[in-house]
């Protein structure tokens, strides 16, 4: 059970994951298991490794999180969402960590809130029932102050 009294779903075997968003949902479920010290820079490294594996194995998959080269869709959306007038050379992870510090909220929580917004805007994805139950009034309050 979580602190709110709701049972979390069990993790899925890696063989059941179909894309980067499935992987990110597993990270959302248990961030401490996947990402050291809940650092978004470590998450960025995991996603870079994921992208490298796609390239090495010739797997075609849309990948929205690439750093370097042309601006990836997530970063391009994020710069606008955060009100930045130009792209950050530091990357999306650093900028979200900065925004989270300013909003006095955990960076991982802000990342997943932003990810949900991005997916809704770019992929028409709606939050799952589990994600909707996890949204708290406190999280919404932070969004209204940004």
VOPAGU-2260 file (C-alpha; in pm, 1 decimal, decimal comma):
REM VOPAGU-2260
SITE   aa  ch    i         X         Y         Z
SITE  UNK   A    0       0,0       0,0       0,0
SITE  UNK   A    1     110,8     356,5     -63,9
SITE  UNK   A    2      81,8     640,5     183,1
SITE  UNK   A    3    -260,7     726,4      40,0
SITE  UNK   A    4    -388,5     374,6     107,2
SITE  UNK   A    5    -399,2     265,3    -257,5
SITE  UNK   A    6    -220,5     -49,8    -362,6
SITE  UNK   A    7      40,4      -5,5    -634,1
SITE  UNK   A    8      43,1    -240,7    -926,6
SITE  UNK   A    9     331,9    -484,4    -937,6
SITE  UNK   A   10     620,6    -405,4   -1171,3
SITE  UNK   A   11     603,4    -558,3   -1517,0
SITE  UNK   A   12     875,0    -784,7   -1653,7
SITE  UNK   A   13    1104,8    -599,6   -1893,3
SITE  UNK   A   14     997,3    -837,4   -2170,2
SITE  UNK   A   15     647,4    -682,7   -2153,1
SITE  UNK   A   16     765,9    -325,3   -2212,5
SITE  UNK   A   17     710,3    -202,2   -2566,9
SITE  UNK   A   18     861,9     146,0   -2579,3
SITE  UNK   A   19    1035,3     420,6   -2384,6
SITE  UNK   A   20     706,6     532,7   -2232,0
SITE  UNK   A   21     647,9     185,3   -2087,2
SITE  UNK   A   22     995,2     205,7   -1933,8
SITE  UNK   A   23     918,3     548,9   -1790,1
SITE  UNK   A   24     598,1     415,2   -1633,3
SITE  UNK   A   25     808,1     154,5   -1453,2
SITE  UNK   A   26    1039,8     431,0   -1333,9
SITE  UNK   A   27     735,3     628,0   -1215,2
SITE  UNK   A   28     618,0     324,9   -1018,3
SITE  UNK   A   29     950,6     275,4    -838,5
SITE  UNK   A   30    1188,2     566,4    -907,1
SITE  UNK   A   31    1428,3     471,4    -628,9
SITE  UNK   A   32    1486,9     133,7    -788,1
SITE  UNK   A   33    1573,4     280,0   -1127,0
SITE  UNK   A   34    1728,7     620,8   -1062,8
SITE  UNK   A   35    2003,1     687,1    -811,7
SITE  UNK   A   36    1912,5     967,6    -567,3
SITE  UNK   A   37    1608,1    1051,1    -785,5
SITE  UNK   A   38    1841,4    1251,9   -1007,9
SITE  UNK   A   39    1691,4    1349,8   -1340,5
SITE  UNK   A   40    2043,8    1364,4   -1476,5
SITE  UNK   A   41    2073,1     993,2   -1399,6
SITE  UNK   A   42    1736,8     935,1   -1567,0
SITE  UNK   A   43    1866,3    1125,7   -1869,8
SITE  UNK   A   44    2165,3     888,1   -1876,8
SITE  UNK   A   45    1932,5     587,3   -1868,5
SITE  UNK   A   46    1734,7     731,9   -2158,3
SITE  UNK   A   47    2054,7     801,0   -2351,8
SITE  UNK   A   48    2152,2     436,5   -2305,7
SITE  UNK   A   49    1805,7     333,0   -2420,8
SITE  UNK   A   50    1848,4     540,8   -2736,7
SITE  UNK   A   51    2194,9     398,3   -2802,3
SITE  UNK   A   52    2053,3      45,2   -2772,7
SITE  UNK   A   53    1779,3     133,4   -3024,0
SITE  UNK   A   54    2041,0     255,6   -3269,1
SITE  UNK   A   55    2277,8     -38,8   -3220,8
SITE  UNK   A   56    2001,9    -292,0   -3269,9
SITE  UNK   A   57    1832,6    -106,4   -3554,5
SITE  UNK   A   58    1502,6     -68,9   -3369,6
SITE  UNK   A   59    1269,8     195,6   -3512,2
SITE  UNK   A   60    1103,4     387,2   -3230,9
SITE  UNK   A   61    1008,9     749,9   -3190,1
SITE  UNK   A   62    1235,8     888,1   -2920,9
SITE  UNK   A   63    1144,7    1225,4   -2771,4
SITE  UNK   A   64    1428,7    1267,2   -2519,5
SITE  UNK   A   65    1751,6    1295,6   -2716,7
SITE  UNK   A   66    2002,9    1559,8   -2609,6
SITE  UNK   A   67    2252,0    1710,7   -2850,6
SITE  UNK   A   68    2199,1    1759,0   -3221,6
SITE  UNK   A   69    1855,5    1870,1   -3330,1
SITE  UNK   A   70    1629,4    1963,6   -3041,5
SITE  UNK   A   71    1419,1    1663,9   -2941,1
SITE  UNK   A   72    1041,2    1709,1   -2916,3
SITE  UNK   A   73    1031,4    1688,5   -2534,2
SITE  UNK   A   74    1306,0    1949,2   -2489,1
SITE  UNK   A   75    1155,9    2181,7   -2750,1
SITE  UNK   A   76     818,1    2162,0   -2576,5
SITE  UNK   A   77     978,4    2201,3   -2233,6
SITE  UNK   A   78    1164,7    2522,3   -2318,3
SITE  UNK   A   79     834,6    2682,0   -2418,3
SITE  UNK   A   80     650,8    2534,4   -2117,8
SITE  UNK   A   81     910,3    2676,6   -1878,3
SITE  UNK   A   82     899,1    3014,7   -2051,6
SITE  UNK   A   83    1256,4    2995,5   -2176,3
SITE  UNK   A   84    1336,8    3221,4   -2471,7
SITE  UNK   A   85    1611,0    2993,0   -2607,4
SITE  UNK   A   86    1710,0    2627,0   -2571,4
SITE  UNK   A   87    1924,0    2527,9   -2276,1
SITE  UNK   A   88    2261,0    2370,3   -2346,5
SITE  UNK   A   89    2236,5    2201,4   -2006,1
SITE  UNK   A   90    1951,8    1976,4   -2118,0
SITE  UNK   A   91    1599,4    1903,1   -2001,4
SITE  UNK   A   92    1703,4    1720,1   -1682,5
SITE  UNK   A   93    1895,5    2015,3   -1538,7
SITE  UNK   A   94    1623,4    2263,0   -1630,5
SITE  UNK   A   95    1351,0    2052,6   -1468,6
SITE  UNK   A   96    1565,3    2012,3   -1155,9
SITE  UNK   A   97    1603,9    2391,6   -1144,3
SITE  UNK   A   98    1229,3    2445,3   -1190,0
SITE  UNK   A   99    1154,0    2188,3    -919,4
SITE  UNK   A  100    1385,6    2362,0    -676,3
SITE  UNK   A  101    1213,1    2692,1    -746,8
SITE  UNK   A  102     870,0    2527,8    -700,9
SITE  UNK   A  103     992,6    2348,7    -386,2
SITE  UNK   A  104     887,4    2006,7    -512,1
SITE  UNK   A  105    1072,3    1684,4    -591,4
SITE  UNK   A  106    1229,6    1696,0    -937,8
SITE  UNK   A  107    1109,9    1345,2   -1022,9
SITE  UNK   A  108     749,9    1444,3    -941,7
SITE  UNK   A  109     775,1    1753,8   -1160,7
SITE  UNK   A  110     928,1    1548,3   -1442,8
SITE  UNK   A  111     634,9    1307,7   -1446,9
SITE  UNK   A  112     382,8    1592,6   -1425,2
SITE  UNK   A  113     551,6    1757,0   -1724,0
SITE  UNK   A  114     578,1    1425,3   -1906,6
SITE  UNK   A  115     203,0    1375,4   -1870,2
SITE  UNK   A  116     140,8    1725,6   -2010,2
SITE  UNK   A  117     379,0    1662,9   -2300,7
SITE  UNK   A  118     222,6    1329,9   -2387,8
SITE  UNK   A  119    -126,6    1478,3   -2376,8
SITE  UNK   A  120     -17,3    1760,6   -2607,5
SITE  UNK   A  121     192,4    1557,1   -2850,8
SITE  UNK   A  122      64,0    1202,6   -2838,1
SITE  UNK   A  123    -294,2    1247,1   -2722,9
SITE  UNK   A  124    -211,1    1030,0   -2420,9
SITE  UNK   A  125    -439,4    1052,2   -2122,2
SITE  UNK   A  126    -309,1     974,0   -1773,7
SITE  UNK   A  127    -386,5     623,1   -1659,2
SITE  UNK   A  128    -626,5     574,6   -1368,4
SITE  UNK   A  129    -324,6     508,0   -1147,6
SITE  UNK   A  130    -163,4     837,8   -1250,6
SITE  UNK   A  131    -489,0    1029,3   -1202,8
SITE  UNK   A  132    -524,1     891,3    -848,8
SITE  UNK   A  133    -166,1     995,2    -771,4
SITE  UNK   A  134    -230,9    1359,1    -864,0
SITE  UNK   A  135    -266,0    1555,3    -545,5
SITE  UNK   A  136    -402,2    1903,4    -477,1
SITE  UNK   A  137     -49,8    2000,2    -369,6
SITE  UNK   A  138      88,1    1904,7    -712,5
SITE  UNK   A  139    -183,6    2108,8    -882,5
SITE  UNK   A  140    -101,4    2403,9    -657,7
SITE  UNK   A  141     260,8    2393,7    -771,2
SITE  UNK   A  142     149,1    2400,3   -1134,1
SITE  UNK   A  143     -65,3    2706,0   -1078,4
SITE  UNK   A  144     230,4    2897,4    -935,4
SITE  UNK   A  145     464,6    2830,0   -1227,5
